Amino acid sequence: MTAFKNGPGASADQKTRFFLVIMRLNLKFLLISLCVTVALITFALWANCGVGRGLVPKWPIQHNGEGGGNPFDQTEEIDCIINQEYAVGCRKEGEEVYLPFSFLQKYFDVYGSLNVVDGSRRFDWTHSYGKVNYPKGAYDPRGIFMYFENYNVEMRDRVKCISALEGVPISTQWESQGYCYATQIAQFGLSHYSKNLTEPEPRRKVVEDADRELAPWIVPKNSTMNRTIDQRIPRGTNMVLSFSTGKSFDTAVVLPMDHVLDLVLSVDVLLKPNSTLCVTLQNRETQRLYHVYYILADLLIGVQDENIYYGIGLNSTGVWKRLTRDLFVDLQKGLPQYVNTDKRRKMRRTELKVVEVSLLGNGSIDNLTLSTSEHIAHFYDAAEWLIRHQDPSSGGWPIPVRRKLGSGFAELARGWYSAMAQGHAISLLARAYYHSRGDQRYLRAALDGLKLFRIPSYQGGVLATFLGKYAWYEEYPTTPHSFVLNGFIYSLLGLYDLNSTAPANQSNEAAMLFEQGMMSLKKMLLLYDTGSGTSYDLRHFTLGIAPNLARWDYHATHVNQLLLLATIDPDPLIVQTAERWKNYMVGKRAQHN
């Protein structure tokens, strides 16, 4: 072993090697010391901020250091005089004055809640309740629509039910008895189309198809059940299950079940007069039973105790009809103890199971299936509704209720048209044309939907002009014009979807209308900027009144729409405006002079 010498007798080579070893040890020590120091500083800052989501700077608190004690032990209840108008009880601690958040919440329109994070209580303050959804890529007119995969239209309180006759939502937004609202129906279809692209393939259980899957039905005495051939069945084999029973429920043909989670029912059904298909659901926690009936009647929804009735239409008598029903939604909309209230208890899907399917009267069924979802079936229900209910002369989907947007605007009479409804419908029909691999019915309906974009609103169309120069497509074709922003942008997306999907020789008009609308948007966009939020419309300009400030969910929609448009049009104005408006949601405002 060779020893290092560093005395007078050491060679120059030994001295050099000894120096290098010492330097290497010093560098290692310095590196380790630096890492430990950085780790300690990081931990100290993290512990000081009190949250695990990042380094949040603490607001400096002013203390009065006199007396040497804890300044927070010396508190005083005082009155805070707010703008010389009224007093609020406050607390003084040291040099700081604390106002109750309940006052701040209403006065400044902010939001807060007490939460427990990592075992510690904290108060979370937010300036808005809106949510920004950043696009995951360039907008695809054949893909998901905006962020509608997060929508659950059928569970909204303003949806009365899903019609068993047409398979679309019935709105109570402006009239309590319920009506078909094209905007909501298109949103229903677009949300299910988007969910189909983002959710896993559904799990399906074929219960009875009269051919390969034969269920163990219980047939009472004097009732009959047969598996026979019916050439009229629209899908699968021609084998169907036919039944004939008496009028009382104890004669019904019954299939006992114990099925959980898969609560979407699909079935081909043919019913004759006084016949019904019934599904019995049970709450697994309370053991309470509910019976959901599908009957031959022109009835939206009826409720009697634990019995909930949906009409499939008198015109469906003796003809095959395809039903696709979310049993959870059908039950939720008809819960007897909540049916006459504005707010319904939100039952959990996992609480329910299917315990029985029963058939009463005379008729046939086929392809009885339970599944986790049937998004494409719901999508096509909406598309077919749009085909059936489009006005052949105007190409529009009339809104069948009166609407008054606000004081100063003339009331819109029943049958008015909306650019937002037209745009949503066109977005859905363009996707139906694509998904169906070229079904011309959907393309023709979408192209016909462009007609109203050329007709001035005072003549029954949706076209308005700002300052006699800029074309605008009105969500509400009011007198005077209202220039609602979110509805206008939705109409632009519909035009873009059709232009991108239709054959080149049929897309020219949609392209022209889109470009015309985008030019107007860029010229008018900043008129909606308030410096701390956005305006819902331009009534402050057309009526000469205070701005109609957009609530935070509409403001977030404005931001989301602009972020999406920025993937279509690279104009810096769009993305810069979106980012500024996003900052308003966290309390950042335009500078004062």
Secondary structure, DSSP 4 states (H G I P E B T S, - for coil): -PPP--STT--HHHHHHHHHHHHHHHHHHHHHHHHHHHHHHHHHHHHHH--SSS-PPPPP-----TTSS-GGGSEEEEEEEETTTEEEEEEEETTEEE--HHHHHHHHT-EEEEEEETTEEEEEEES--------SSS--TTS--TTGGG--GGGSTTEEEE-TTTSSEEE-SS-TT-B--HHHHHHHHHHHHHHHHHSPPPPEEEEE-SSS-----B--TT-EEEEEE-TT-SSS-SEEEEEE--SSGGG-EEEEEEEES--EEEEEEEE-TT-EEEEEEEETTT--EEEEEEESSS-S-EEETTEEEEE--GGGBTS-EEEEEEHHHHHHHH-TTTTTSSS-----GGGEEEEEEEEESEEEEEEEEEES--HHHHHHHHHHHHHHH--TTT----B-S-B--STTSPPBPTTB--HHHHHHHHHHHHHHHHHTTS-HHHHHHHHHTTGGGGSBGGGTSSEEEETTTEEEE-SS--SS----HHHHHHHHHHHHHHHHHS-GGG-HHHHHHHHHHHHHHHHHGGGGB-SSSBBSSSHHHHT-S---BPPHHHHHHHHHHHHHHTTT---HHHHHHHHHHHHHTTT--PPP-
